[in-house]
Amino acid sequence: MYLYNDVDQKLVDDRVAQFRGQTERFLSGRLSEDDFRPLRLQNGLYVQRHSPMLRIAIPYGLLSSRQMRMLAHIARTYDRGYGHFTTRCNIQFNWVRLNEAPDILAELATVQMHAIQTSGNCIRNITCDSFAGVGEDEIFDTRPYCEIARQWSTLAPEFMFLPRKFKIAFAGGAEDRAAVRFYDIGVRAKRSESGEDGFEIFVGGGMGRTPMLAQSVNTFLPKEELLNYFDAILRVYNRHGRRDNKYKARIKILVKDLTVEGFAKEVNAEWQHLRGGPGTIKAEAISAMTKFFEKPAYQRLGEGDSLYGELGDSGSLNLQREFNRWKKQNISNHQHPDYAIVTLSLKKAGVPPGDATARQMDFVAELADRFSLGEVRVTHEQNLLLPHVPRSKLYELWNLAAAEGLATPNIGLLTDVVCCPGGDFCSLANAKSIPVAVAIQKRFDDLDYLFDLGPLELNISGCVNSCGHHHIGHIGILGVDKNNEEWYQITLGGREGNASHIGKVIGPSFAANDIPDVIERIIGVYIANRHEDEIFIDTFSRIGVEPFKTGVYGAKDGSTH
């Protein structure tokens, strides 16, 4: 992973000292709330429903075990013993004290972490495919370019006061695991017929109150031109983006207004002034950055080692069955045949999705050191990932993880719920998300049933800001306010990946207590109509929304199901 040099460390340390002074002036009354607000936001500090919330950046979702231990320490020392991993690969602490926020940032700086630009109208935390560097289908590792872009965007004056917040994601595999078409800029690795590495650039994606898919504006950008092209996009956005109405200020609205062809024309005209200029990434800079992300020295499987670390004769049939389920659902193929990618589920029934206790964070750090070369990843589905696990150690790892509630075999299944904190914490939310997620997990906490259903993605957001990415769930749930009461809309048909699609609202909303029953009806329609081995989203795409509407709301003659 990337390691700070002296300049990086001084920048982060100076930022901590600067924010400490700003906080002290605010608390003493020498700085007004209006003046302090943009300063705290660009240091990741929100004022939530009950307490300040601090959002810490995890650039492209990559953590060392040392950094994970620091997050555990912060949860234990400054919060209520847990943190919440988000859909944008950050971590949020929901119960911090304002006067202690500078102390937290100072401790983070000792392990090369910060909260810079995790909020505000600036370029936010840059995200990436969680399989970067290890995915079997990888075209090339995009992490060096993520880091180059992170350094380019950090505290750059022209990007600090954009018309609205701005998000960038990179995907490096044949399959898009970073949801790039839902970002302001989405970047996909490509390789030309001549073997040259480059990128396809998408612009204008986003969720929120006006969900849109990003459109391709450059089908093959030479890798050395990445920052120049980014600059051109941001210049067009800064020049034409709306600042009079925050609901129409995102770049997706500008792309829609100009049309994708008109927007691309503006960007290409700007790029002509920048191409080949000072922002061009030199080959030696790419080479130097790539060295931080070189593949580790993997060990070949020992002669006496089992390929999967099986239980052998000592394990009961039931234990073997549980382990096999976990292998099937939580293990992905690695580029090295003797290694595996392991996803640790943060979606045990009854636990708020994405939450991890300080004990669990310390434990994951220990697992990383013992099994994954000291490395952890955060996924945008709010789980944790160990990218370098020897296959011969899988059973040993599973046995330990299961004891800490981190081995639920539900990755990609219905109870692997993606969920924002909602009205329990967020002052913007219209409705609570966590109780609905927990109710669904409890209703469907039957592994035999889940495995029979197959892949089914369910996402929940507490308001139209869509922090739970409900628009891309096969089933999406959105909290809405009706006469000061919490209600929930259902969307169906969302999809991320190469065939990205935005889900559509199916009809009137429901009370919270009705949601598990509604989900059960939706699943009933799927089971009644699916072909053999057909997953939910493919059945939905084949039969359309009407059978699901009838199943949920009743037949047109007024009868119900």
C-alpha positions in Angstrom: 0.0 0.0 0.0 1.0 3.6 -0.4 3.2 5.0 2.4 3.4 8.7 3.2 6.6 10.6 2.6 7.7 13.5 4.7 5.6 16.0 2.6 2.5 13.9 3.0 2.9 13.6 6.7 3.6 17.3 7.2 0.5 18.2 5.2 -1.7 15.9 7.3 -0.1 17.1 10.6 -0.5 20.7 9.6 -4.1 20.1 8.7 -4.7 18.7 12.2 -3.1 21.7 13.8 -5.1 24.1 11.7 -8.4 22.3 12.5 -7.5 22.2 16.2 -7.2 26.0 16.2 -10.5 26.4 14.2 -12.3 24.2 16.7 -10.9 26.0 19.7 -12.0 29.4 18.2 -15.5 28.0 17.5 -15.9 26.6 21.0 -14.8 29.9 22.6 -17.3 31.9 20.5 -14.7 33.6 18.3 -15.8 31.7 15.1 -19.4 31.7 14.1 -21.4 28.6 13.2 -21.7 29.7 9.6 -17.9 30.2 9.3 -17.1 27.0 11.1 -19.5 24.8 9.1 -17.5 24.5 5.9 -14.3 24.0 7.9 -15.6 21.1 10.0 -17.3 19.5 6.9 -14.0 19.4 5.0 -12.5 17.7 8.0 -15.3 15.1 8.0 -17.3 16.4 10.9 -21.1 16.4 10.7 -23.6 17.5 13.3 -26.0 14.6 13.5 -29.3 13.9 15.3 -27.7 13.1 18.7 -24.0 13.9 18.4 -21.3 15.0 16.1 -20.3 12.3 13.5 -16.8 12.0 12.2 -16.2 10.4 8.8 -12.7 9.0 8.2 -11.3 8.4 4.8 -10.2 4.9 3.8 -8.7 5.7 0.3 -9.8 3.2 -2.2 -10.9 1.0 0.7 -7.4 -0.2 1.7 -6.3 -0.6 5.3 -3.2 -2.0 7.0 -3.7 -4.0 10.2 -2.0 -1.2 12.1 -4.6 1.3 10.7 -7.4 -1.1 11.6 -6.2 -1.3 15.2 -6.2 2.5 15.3 -9.8 2.5 14.3 -10.6 0.0 17.1 -8.7 2.3 19.5 -10.8 5.3 18.4 -14.0 3.4 18.7 -13.1 2.3 22.2 -11.6 5.6 23.4 -13.7 8.3 21.7 -17.0 6.6 20.7 -19.3 3.9 22.1 -17.2 1.0 21.1 -18.0 0.6 17.4 -17.8 2.2 14.0 -19.9 2.0 10.8 -18.3 1.1 7.5 -20.1 3.0 4.7 -21.0 2.3 1.0 -18.1 4.7 0.0 -15.5 2.7 1.9 -15.2 5.2 4.8 -15.8 4.6 8.4 -18.1 6.8 10.5 -18.0 7.3 14.3 -21.5 8.5 15.4 -20.9 9.5 19.0 -17.8 11.7 19.1 -17.4 14.9 21.1 -16.7 18.1 19.2 -13.8 19.1 21.5 -12.2 15.7 21.0 -12.3 15.7 17.2 -8.9 17.3 16.8 -7.4 14.6 19.1 -8.9 11.9 17.0 -7.5 13.4 13.9 -4.1 13.7 15.5 -4.1 10.0 16.4 -5.2 9.1 12.9 -2.2 11.0 11.5 0.2 8.8 13.4 -1.0 5.9 11.2 -1.2 7.9 7.9 -5.0 8.4 8.0 -7.2 11.5 8.0 -10.7 12.8 7.4 -9.7 15.5 4.8 -12.5 16.0 2.2 -14.8 13.3 3.5 -17.5 16.0 3.2 -18.1 19.4 1.6 -18.4 20.4 -2.0 -15.1 18.9 -3.0 -13.7 15.7 -4.4 -14.5 13.1 -1.8 -12.8 9.8 -1.0 -11.8 8.0 -4.2 -13.0 4.4 -4.3 -11.9 1.4 -6.2 -12.7 -2.3 -7.0 -12.1 -4.1 -3.7 -10.5 -7.0 -5.8 -7.8 -4.6 -7.1 -4.5 -6.4 -7.5 -5.9 -9.8 -6.8 -9.0 -10.3 -8.9 -8.9 -13.1 -11.4 -10.4 -11.0 -14.2 -8.2 -8.0 -13.6 -7.1 -6.0 -16.7 -4.6 -4.0 -14.6 -4.3 -2.8 -11.1 -5.9 0.7 -10.8 -4.7 1.4 -7.3 -1.6 3.4 -8.4 -3.9 5.7 -10.4 -6.3 6.0 -7.5 -3.4 7.2 -5.3 -2.2 9.6 -8.0 -5.7 11.0 -8.3 -6.0 11.3 -4.5 -2.8 13.3 -4.3 -3.9 15.5 -7.2 -7.3 16.3 -5.6 -6.3 16.7 -2.0 -6.6 20.4 -0.9 -6.3 21.6 -4.5 -7.8 25.1 -4.3 -9.8 24.7 -7.6 -11.6 21.6 -6.3 -12.4 22.8 -2.7 -15.5 24.7 -3.5 -17.2 22.9 -6.4 -20.9 23.5 -7.2 -21.6 20.3 -5.3 -19.9 17.2 -3.8 -17.9 15.1 -6.3 -17.2 11.4 -6.3 -14.8 9.3 -8.4 -14.5 5.5 -8.7 -12.1 3.1 -10.5 -12.8 -0.4 -11.7 -10.0 -2.6 -13.0 -11.6 -5.9 -13.9 -13.7 -7.3 -16.8 -16.6 -7.1 -14.3 -17.3 -3.7 -12.8 -17.2 -4.2 -9.0 -17.0 -0.5 -8.2 -20.4 0.6 -9.5 -18.6 3.2 -11.7 -21.7 4.2 -13.6 -23.2 5.6 -10.4 -20.4 8.1 -9.9 -19.7 11.7 -11.0 -16.7 10.3 -12.8 -16.4 6.5 -13.3 -13.1 5.1 -14.6 -12.8 1.6 -16.1 -9.5 -0.1 -17.0 -9.2 -1.0 -20.7 -6.5 -2.5 -22.8 -6.2 -1.7 -26.5 -5.7 -4.3 -29.3 -2.1 -3.2 -29.4 -1.7 -4.0 -25.6 -1.7 -0.4 -24.4 -3.3 0.3 -21.0 -5.8 3.1 -20.8 -9.2 4.0 -19.4 -12.8 4.4 -20.4 -14.3 7.5 -18.8 -17.9 7.8 -17.7 -19.4 11.1 -16.4 -22.7 12.1 -14.8 -23.8 9.2 -12.7 -25.3 9.5 -9.3 -28.2 8.5 -7.1 -30.0 10.8 -4.8 -33.3 12.4 -5.7 -32.5 12.3 -9.4 -30.7 9.0 -10.1 -28.8 8.8 -13.4 -26.4 6.4 -15.0 -23.0 7.9 -16.0 -22.4 8.1 -19.8 -19.2 7.3 -21.6 -17.4 10.5 -22.8 -14.1 8.9 -23.8 -13.9 5.2 -24.8 -10.1 5.0 -24.5 -8.0 7.6 -22.6 -4.2 7.1 -22.5 -3.3 6.4 -18.9 -0.8 9.3 -18.8 -3.6 11.8 -19.7 -5.8 10.8 -16.7 -5.3 14.0 -14.6 -5.4 16.3 -17.7 -8.8 14.8 -18.6 -10.0 15.0 -15.0 -9.0 18.7 -15.0 -10.9 19.3 -18.2 -14.1 17.7 -16.7 -13.8 19.7 -13.5 -13.1 23.0 -15.4 -16.3 22.5 -17.4 -18.2 21.6 -14.3 -16.8 24.6 -12.3 -17.7 26.9 -15.2 -21.2 25.7 -16.0 -22.4 23.8 -12.9 -25.3 25.4 -11.0 -24.6 27.1 -7.7 -28.0 28.7 -7.2 -29.9 25.4 -6.4 -28.1 22.6 -4.6 -30.7 20.1 -5.9 -29.6 20.9 -9.5 -25.9 21.4 -8.8 -24.5 17.9 -9.4 -22.6 17.2 -12.6 -25.2 14.7 -13.7 -27.7 17.6 -14.1 -25.2 19.5 -16.2 -24.5 16.4 -18.4 -28.3 16.0 -18.9 -28.8 19.7 -19.8 -25.9 19.8 -22.2 -26.5 16.2 -23.5 -23.6 13.8 -23.2 -22.4 14.8 -26.7 -22.4 18.5 -25.8 -20.7 17.9 -22.5 -18.0 15.7 -24.2 -17.4 18.4 -26.8 -16.9 21.0 -24.1 -14.5 18.7 -22.2 -12.5 17.7 -25.3 -12.1 21.4 -26.2 -10.7 22.1 -22.7 -8.5 19.0 -22.9 -6.8 20.3 -26.0 -5.3 23.1 -23.9 -4.1 20.6 -21.2 -3.1 17.5 -23.2 0.6 16.8 -22.9 1.0 19.6 -20.4 2.3 19.8 -16.8 -0.5 17.5 -15.6 0.6 14.6 -17.8 1.6 11.6 -15.7 5.2 10.7 -16.5 6.1 7.1 -17.0 8.6 7.3 -14.1 5.8 8.6 -11.8 3.6 5.7 -12.7 6.5 3.3 -12.2 7.3 4.8 -8.8 3.7 4.6 -7.6 3.2 1.1 -9.0 6.1 -0.1 -6.7 3.9 0.6 -3.7 1.4 -1.9 -5.0 3.6 -4.6 -6.2 2.4 -8.2 -5.7 3.7 -9.8 -2.5 5.9 -12.9 -2.5 3.2 -15.5 -2.5 4.1 -19.0 -1.2 3.3 -22.1 -3.1 1.1 -24.7 -1.5 3.2 -27.1 0.7 3.3 -30.8 -0.3 1.2 -31.9 2.7 -1.2 -28.9 2.7 -4.9 -29.4 1.7 -6.0 -27.0 -1.1 -9.0 -25.8 1.0 -7.8 -26.6 4.6 -10.5 -29.2 4.9 -11.7 -30.6 8.2 -10.8 -34.1 7.3 -12.0 -37.1 9.3 -12.0 -35.0 12.5 -14.9 -32.8 11.4 -18.6 -33.6 11.9 -20.8 -33.6 8.8 -22.7 -30.6 10.1 -19.4 -28.6 10.6 -18.3 -29.6 7.1 -21.6 -28.4 5.7 -21.3 -25.0 7.4 -17.7 -24.6 6.2 -18.6 -25.6 2.6 -21.4 -23.0 2.7 -19.0 -20.3 3.8 -16.5 -21.3 1.1 -19.2 -21.1 -1.6 -20.5 -17.7 -0.6 -17.6 -15.8 1.0 -14.6 -17.0 -1.0 -13.6 -15.7 -4.4 -10.8 -16.8 -6.8 -7.4 -15.1 -6.5 -4.9 -14.5 -9.3 -2.6 -16.9 -7.5 -4.1 -20.5 -7.6 -3.0 -21.3 -4.0 -4.6 -18.2 -2.5 -8.2 -16.9 -2.0 -10.0 -13.7 -1.5 -12.1 -13.9 1.7 -15.0 -11.6 2.5 -15.9 -11.2 6.2 -19.6 -10.5 6.5 -20.7 -7.6 8.7 -24.3 -8.7 8.2 -24.9 -11.1 11.0 -28.7 -11.2 11.8 -29.6 -8.6 14.5 -26.6 -6.4 13.9 -26.8 -3.1 12.0 -25.3 -3.7 8.6 -21.8 -2.3 8.3 -21.2 -2.0 12.0 -18.1 -3.5 13.6 -17.2 -3.3 17.3 -13.8 -2.3 18.5 -13.2 -5.9 19.5 -14.0 -7.1 16.0 -11.8 -4.5 14.4 -8.9 -5.6 16.6 -9.7 -9.2 15.7 -9.8 -8.5 12.0 -6.4 -6.8 12.3 -5.1 -10.0 13.9 -6.6 -12.1 11.1 -5.0 -9.8 8.5 -1.6 -10.2 10.1 -2.0 -14.0 10.5 -3.6 -14.8 7.2 -3.5 -11.9 4.7 -0.1 -10.3 4.8 -1.4 -7.5 7.1 -3.9 -6.1 4.6 -7.7 -5.5 4.9 -10.1 -4.0 2.3 -13.5 -2.3 2.8 -16.1 -3.1 0.2 -18.8 -0.8 -1.0 -21.3 -3.4 0.1 -20.2 -2.6 3.7 -18.2 -5.8 4.4 -14.5 -6.4 5.1 -12.2 -8.4 2.8 -8.9 -10.3 3.3 -7.2 -10.3 -0.1 -4.3 -12.7 0.4 -5.4 -15.9 2.2 -3.6 -19.2 1.6 -6.2 -21.8 0.6 -4.6 -24.2 3.0 -5.6 -21.8 5.9 -9.2 -21.3 5.0 -10.7 -23.7 7.6 -8.5 -22.2 10.3 -9.6 -18.7 9.4 -13.3 -19.7 9.1 -13.2 -21.3 12.6 -11.8 -18.2 14.2 -14.0 -15.7 12.3 -17.2 -17.7 13.1 -16.5 -17.4 16.8 -16.5 -13.6 16.4 -19.6 -13.4 14.3 -17.8 -12.5 11.1 -18.4 -15.7 9.1 -22.1 -15.5 8.2 -22.2 -17.2 4.7 -24.5 -14.6 3.2 -22.4 -12.6 0.8 -24.6 -11.6 -2.2 -27.7 -13.1 -0.6 -30.8 -11.4 0.7 -29.5 -10.8 4.3 -26.3 -9.2 3.0 -28.3 -5.9 3.4 -26.7 -2.6 2.4 -28.0 0.1 4.7 -27.3 3.7 5.7 -27.5 4.7 9.4 -30.9 6.4 8.7 -33.0 8.2 11.2 -31.4 6.6 14.2 -28.5 9.0 13.6 -28.7 11.1 10.5 -30.4 14.5 10.8 -31.3 14.4 7.0 -33.1 11.1 7.2 -36.9 10.8 6.8 -37.1 7.4 8.3 -35.1 4.8 10.2 -33.1 2.2 8.2 -31.5 0.0 10.7 -34.6 -1.5 12.3 -36.0 -2.4 8.9 -32.7 -4.1 7.9 -32.7 -6.0 11.2 -36.3 -7.1 10.8 -35.6 -8.4 7.2 -32.5 -10.3 8.4 -34.5 -11.9 11.2 -37.4 -12.9 9.0 -35.1 -14.6 6.5 -32.4 -15.9 8.8 -32.6 -19.4 7.3 -29.5 -20.4 5.4 -31.2 -23.2 3.5 -33.9 -20.8 2.3 -31.3 -18.1 1.4 -29.1 -20.5 -0.6 -32.2 -21.7 -2.5 -33.1 -18.1 -3.4 -29.6 -17.4 -4.7 -28.1 -14.0 -5.4 -30.5 -11.2 -4.3 -29.3 -7.7 -3.4 -31.3 -5.6 -1.0 -30.4 -2.0 -0.3 -32.0 0.5 2.2 -31.8 4.3 2.4 -33.4 6.5 5.0 -33.9 9.4 2.6 -33.5 10.4 -1.0 -29.8 11.1 -0.6 -29.4 7.4 -1.2 -26.5 6.7 1.1 -27.7 3.1 1.2 -27.7 3.0 -2.6 -31.3 1.8 -2.8 -31.5 2.6 -6.5 -29.1 -0.2 -7.4 -30.5 -2.9 -5.2 -32.4 -5.7 -6.9 -34.9 -4.8 -4.2 -34.5 -1.2 -2.9 -36.2 0.4 0.1 -36.5 4.2 0.6 -37.6 5.8 3.7 -40.1 8.7 3.1 -42.0 11.2 5.3 -45.8 11.1 5.0 -47.5 13.6 7.4 -44.6 13.3 9.9 -44.7 9.5 9.8 -42.1 7.0 8.5 -43.1 5.1 5.4 -41.1 3.1 2.9 -41.2 2.9 -0.9 -40.1 -0.2 -2.7 -38.0 -0.2 -5.9 -37.3 -3.2 -8.0 -34.9 -3.9 -10.9 -31.8 -2.0 -9.8 -28.5 -3.5 -10.8 -24.8 -2.6 -10.5 -21.9 -4.0 -12.5 -21.6 -4.2 -16.3 -25.4 -4.2 -16.8 -26.1 -1.3 -14.4 -29.7 -0.2 -14.1 -31.7 2.1 -11.9 -34.6 0.5 -10.0 -38.1 1.8 -10.3 -40.7 2.6 -7.6 -43.5 -0.1 -7.8 -46.3 1.8 -6.1 -47.5 3.3 -2.8 -45.4 3.1 0.2 -45.7 0.9 3.3 -45.4 1.1 7.1 -42.3 -0.2 8.6 -44.0 -3.2 10.2 -45.3 -4.3 6.8 -41.9 -4.4 5.0 -40.9 -8.0 5.9 -44.2 -9.2 4.6 -43.8 -7.2 1.4 -40.4 -8.7 0.8 -41.8 -12.1 1.3 -44.5 -11.4 -1.3 -41.9 -10.2 -3.8 -39.9 -13.3 -3.2 -43.0 -15.4 -3.6 -43.5 -14.0 -7.1 -39.9 -14.7 -8.0 -40.2 -18.3 -6.8 -43.4 -18.9 -8.7 -42.0 -17.5 -12.0 -38.3 -18.4 -12.0 -36.7 -20.8 -14.5 -34.3 -23.4 -13.2 -31.1 -21.7 -11.8 -32.4 -18.2 -12.7 -31.5 -15.5 -10.2 -34.0 -12.9 -9.0 -32.8 -10.0 -11.2 -32.9 -12.1 -14.3 -36.4 -13.3 -13.5 -37.4 -9.7 -13.0 -35.9 -8.6 -16.3 -37.7 -11.4 -18.1 -41.2 -11.0 -16.7 -41.2 -7.3 -15.8 -42.7 -5.4 -12.9 -46.4 -6.1 -13.3 -46.5 -9.6 -11.7 -44.6 -8.2 -8.7 -47.0 -5.3 -8.4 -49.9 -7.7 -8.4 -48.2 -9.9 -5.9 -47.6 -7.0 -3.5 -50.7 -4.9 -3.9 -53.3 -7.4 -5.1 -55.0 -8.2 -8.4 -56.6 -5.5 -10.5 -60.1 -6.7 -9.4 -59.2 -5.7 -5.9 -58.3 -9.1 -4.4 -55.1 -9.4 -2.4 -52.5 -12.0 -1.9 
